[in-house]
Amino acid sequence: QPSTHTMIEPNNNEKGSEYAELSTKGNVALTSADNNDDDGDDEDEDEEDDDDEYSEIFRSLRSATGLEIGVKVTWPDCRELSLSTTLEEAEIAPMFHGTQWAGTRVWRAAVVALQYLLLDRNDSGNSKHPAIPLINNETSILELGCGLGVPGMLLHEIKKCSVVLSDKDSLVEQLRDNLQRNFAKVDARNPRIEAHALDWSTEGVDSLLKRVGSNAFDVVLNCDCVYEPLYGLSWRSLVECQKALLKRHPHTILITSLERRKADGVENYLEGLCGIAQRVESIEIPFPHSPEVKMFI
């Protein structure tokens, strides 16, 4: 299972900062921005990757020493979100197998999935295009392997739907810190957004549903959670998790968004998914996007 959402406040420990800089230098997945000239502030907005297609939405925040410490998210017609992306020293060692680092990035597949879910349902196109799920304040969404949790956070903010962001147990507290930073003043009358640990298994699903007080979710989203060179055969656990969710509610809509890469193992995952779902369809994405990003529903 991909280890994700590594976001906390910057570590001032010298050794910890040295390793954290190694983990983030040159790895701004989608981010760039104008300079930030605030006096006395140790944060600067990154000027790298000015030609990135999402540079106006995601801005990398760096310390005075060049260490990336966060990302600002400025989505159209939505208030700005500020997410920390740095690692504590205790979390650095596992980073070198790659999965920790992956959780500090905003991946194109996540952005495309968000754009798709925010489309007007009347724009879903012809019969070759699966219907866009209706998402409103009565919709419940679960994001698997959520990383920074950007799709879930923005869907909650814009559509006022209830959202559960899920990831590995050792990382959930860091995700909760970012939720507290951005959603601390949530009206109790509105749908909630929360973060929980989820082991990709039948037992894990049962435990999660008990903790959130729900029988099922309307929409289950996963973005870039399948890539065998980095995550190994964790897609098998992902399929088991999705199977358990469908067993609880056969009408749950499963949405997968991923970026195709060499020897990624996606065909193996899709074969497994076809074995548990009534049908699996490729989504014809009706807006300009990176051609490597594919979506399935």
N, C-alpha and C positions, 0 to 999 in steps of 0.2 A: 504494500500500500504506500503511495507516495507520502513522504513526510513533508508537511507544508506549514504555511502561515507562521513564519519566524519573524515576529514583529514585537519589539520591546523598546524601551528607552535606550539611548546610546550608553555604552559601557565606558566609563572613564578610566578603567584599569588599563595601564600601559600595554601589558601583554595581550589582554583581551582585545584592545583596539587594534593591535598589530594583526591579529588573526582575522578580526572582523573585516579589516580593510582588504585583506587577501581574498576574502569570500565575496566581496561585492565589487571590487575594482573592475571597471570595464564591463559590467554585467547589467546595464540598464536595459531591460527587455524592450520597453516601449516608451521610455521617458526622455524628455528634454524640455528646456524652458529658458526664459530670459533670466538675466542676473537679478539677484535679490540684494539690494544695497543697504539693508538695515544695519545701522551702527550697533556694535556690541553683540550682535547675534552670531552664533557659531554655525548657522545654517546658510547655505547658498543654494540657489536653484541651478541645476546643471545646464550647461550649454551644449552638451554633446548630442549627437544624433538629430540635428536640426531638420533633417529630411525625413524623419520618421513619420508615418502616416497618422500616428496618434499623439504627436508631441504637444498638441494643444489641449489634450485631455489629461495626460499623465506627465507630471513634472517631478523629476528626481531631486530630492533635497540632499545636499552634501555638507559635511562639516568643513571647517576651515582647512583641514588637512586632506580633503578630497574624499573622505569616507562617506559613502551613501548611508544616510540614516533614516530616510523616509521617502514617501511618495505623496504628492498632492494630486487629488483626483477632481477635475473640474468637468463634470458632465453637463451638456446643454440643459438649461432650465432646471438645474438642481444645485443645491448648496454644495460648497466645496467640502470634501472629505480629506482628512490628513491621516496617513497610515505610517506607522513606524515599520522599518524593514531590517533593523539591525539585530544582531545575535548577541546573547549573553555568552560569556566565556565558557560556561558549562555546556552550551549547545554547539560549540565550534567543532569539536572532534568528529561527531557524526557527519558534519557537513561535507567532508572530503569524499563520501561516496555519492554525493551529488544531490540527493533528495532534499536535504536541508536547504541548499542554495535555491533549488527550484521553487520553494515556497515563498521566497522573497521577491519573485518576479510577477509582473502582470503579463500574462501570455496572450498572444493574439486570439487564440481560440476562445478565451474567456470574453474578450471584447466583442467578437463576432456573435457569440451566443447571447450576450446582453443586448446587442443591437437587434437581433432577431426577435427576442422575447418582448422587446419594447415596440415592435412594429404594430401598426394598426392592423387588426385582423382582416380588414377588407383588402389589405395589400398582399395577401398570402399567395396571389398569383393563380395559375391555372391548376388543373386537376393533378398535375405532376407534383405539385407543391403541397406537402402536408399542412393541415390547418394550424395556424398559430394558436397556442393555448390561450384561453381567456384568463387573464391575470388581473385580479382586483383585490379589494380589501378582505375578501372572503377566501382567497386562495392561500394554500399552504405550500411552501417550497422547502425542499431539502437540498443543500448543495454538498456533494461528496468531495472529499479531498480538496477543500475549498481554497487552500493557499491563503492569499491575502483577503479572499472573500469579497472581492469587488463586485462580481455580478449579483450576489445575494444582497449585499448592502445597498446597491443602487436600485434593485428591484423593490426592496422594502421602502426605500426613500421615495421613489417615484410612484409606485403602484399601491403603496400602503398595505402590502400583503405580509403575512406572517412568514418568517424565514428562520430556518435552523441551519447554521453553518457548522459543518462537522469536519473533524480531522483526528489525528492521533492524540492519545491521552496526554503525552508529554508536552504537547504544543498548544493545547486548548487555552491555557491561562493567558498565553501571549495574545491569542486572538481576542479573548475577552477584554484585555486591556485596550485594544483598538476599538472595540465596540463601546466600551465605557467612554473613551475619548470622543467618539463621534455621535453616540446615541444616548448619552447619559440622561437627557431630559425628555425621554420618550413618554408621551401621554399614556397613562395606564389604560385609557379607553381604546387606544389604537392597537392594531395587531403588533405583536412583539417580534424582536429579532434577538436571537440568542446563539451561543456556541456550545457545542457538546462534543465529547469524545465519541468516536464511533469506530469499533472494530468491524471490518468488512466480513461479517459472518451472520448467520441466522440469529445466533445468540446476541450479537451486537445490535442488530436491528430491534429485537424484542426489548433489550435494555433501553435503547434510545427512546422508543415509543412510550415506555413507562415513564421515563424521566420528563419528557415533554408533555405528557398527558394527552396523547393523541393515538388514534387507531391507525392513521395512515397519512400520506402526503399526496397532494394533488399533482405536483410536479417534482421530479427528482432530476437534478442537473449535475453533470460532471464535466469538467473542462480539462483537457490535456492530462488525463490520469492514466493513459495507456502509452507506454514507450519502453519496450523490453530492455534496450541497452542501459536504461537508467533504473527502471522500476522492476525489472525481471518479469516474473509471471504473476505479478500482483493482480493482473486483470482477471485472473481466475477468482480471486477473492471478491473483486468488484462485481463480477457476475453473480456470485453467491449472494452478495448483499442486495443487488437489484432483484434477484429472484425472491428473496425474503420479503422485500417491499411490495412486489407484485402479488405475492401470496396473501398479504394483508389487505390489499386493495387492487384488484385486477385492472381497474380503470386508471391507475396511476400512469402518468405520462413520463416516460424516461427520455431524457434528452442528453445526447453525447456530442460534445464539440471537441475537436482535436486538430492538431497540426500534423500533417503527414510528414514522416521522416524516413530515412533509409532503415530497413529492417526493424520497423517499429512494432511489429506484431499485431497491428490493428485488425488484420483479417482474422486472426485467431480469436481476438476479442469479439468481433462481430458474429463469428460463427457460434461462439458461446452464448451471445445475446439472443441470437435467433432461436436457440434451443429453449429459451425461457419466456420469450415474449410472443404475443399473438402474431405480430409482424414487426419488421424493422425496415424503415425506409430511409433513403438518403434524402436530405433536405436540399432543395434547390434554393440557394441563398439569394434573395432578390435585391441585393445591393452590392456595390463594389467592395471587394475584400481581398485579402491575400489568398491566392489560389490554392495554397497548401492547406488551408483550413477547410475541414469537412465537418458536416453536422449530420446526425442521425437521430431519428425519433421513432 
